[in-house]
């Protein structure tokens, strides 16, 4: 099996000042290509540390993708580290320097002297084109490891991987068929609770069950060789049956996109009114392109469940929307929801059964509960239902 690794560079990545979205994106792309990443590491802006990391990982990996450190500033050290590790000098690439100058000229700006550094790569290395930026990518071989150096800017990095690196890997290696990964996302049950129910299932050879917890949801993954598809789908059917009550969606569509699609299929519009979630619910549904009309965000205020239900009915009538979804204020650890649909009104008052979550986490949890009420109605399920973090205090159905 080909061992592919990634080395992320930069103090800002190492010290957690930014989230390394490039690493997550690359891992997913490689997995889909049948090249699951074997290892991932991060090193700061230190020349000795970079040289040490390149030397160490090159003795283990077949392919190493280095990200970051190709900019024009003094802390961009990847090219120099590569040259040092390979025992060669940096060489200016006149053609790339001309490209950088043209890049700035087309924008009516002179090239800063520091940008000249971006046209210097280790002697004997292969230049890797960057069609959307000024950082010159390159590849070297060290200890029989093929090492690609890429810019940290996500838009430049992704284009270079897709257009330059993947074609090279496919040309050199006989890539295996990508693994099969079946996924579903649950809400309202804890990880240990789900694992206790699923672990008795017998899995085919080479197949693993995985759990990814990201409050307030848990993703269940069944991963294995594509050759085990039939056996995996048989197991997956059992997983579906056992988790039907708490499953939000399958695959990677996401709940907002699923709700938006199903509302559009019905030709129905949605209006939203929020207090506690402060616009988060509308933002999430808008990201899925839900057919929404005139949402509103109200300040906190005392409101009984009956009053919240009345407000939801008025909201639907005023906006001439088929569906209205309202979230009330948090009062004494209790909060109300109201959903108006062509089938009637459904409302519930819930109480948080713990206080360990932050305000942001609670808002995310409440937004998910509201969307789950809508999902359950769309799927013909009981709309008002408890969850692991809340207890139902009162319900209304009209």
Secondary structure, DSSP 8 states (H G I E B T S, - for coil): ---EEEEEE-HHHHTTSS--HHHHHHHHHHHHTT----EEEEE-S-HHHHHHHHHHHHTT-SEEEEES--SSSTT--HHHHHHHHHT--EEE-HHHHHHHHHHHHTTT----GGGGGGGEEETT-EEE--TTSS--EEEEEETTEEEEEE-SSHHHHHHHIIIIIHHHHHHHS------EEEEEEEESS-HHHHHHHHTTS---TT-EEEEEEETTEEEEEEEE-GGGHHHHHHHHHHHHHHTGGGEEEETTS-HHHHHHHHHHHHT--EEEEESTTTTHHHHHHHHTT--B---EE-------HHHHHHHHHHHHHHHT-SEEEEE---BTTEEEEEEEETTEEEEEEEEES---S-HHHHHHHHHHHHHHHHHHHHTTS-S---BTTEEEEEEEE-
